[in-house]
Amino acid sequence: MTSRNRTGTPVVELMPRCRGAVIRAYDNLRNAGMNDRHAFLAAARLYRTHHPEADMKSARCLVAGWIYDRPQDAVATRH
């Protein structure tokens, strides 16, 4: 059985868009001067908005992989 979000959309269909949104949110917050921890937690909360079935610990682990395991050239420049 396919997992679905609150709107009934299968979760697997949201993953690529969700990942991009989460990474963009983190990068934008960091570029705006927010510290790493707060930007990371905001990104994890955004993930949970897309995936309310995920607990916060799981969301943090997944988002950490997306954010911190990127190639260096994919990381947005921080001002």
C-alpha positions, 0 to 999 in steps of 0.5 A: 500500500502506498503512503499518502499525505493529508491531501491524498497524494502518494508520498513517493510523488512528493519526494523530489519536490519536497527535497528541493523545497527543503534544501532551498528553505535551508539555503535561503535561511542560511543566506539570510543570516540564520544560524545553522541549527535554526535553519536546519530545524526549520527545514526539518519542520518543512519536511514534516509539513509535507510528511506529517506521518514522519516523526521529528527524529526521522525528519531530522535524519533525512533532512541532515542527509539531504543538506550535509551530504551534498557535493560542495559545488551544490551548496549555496554561497553564504553571505 
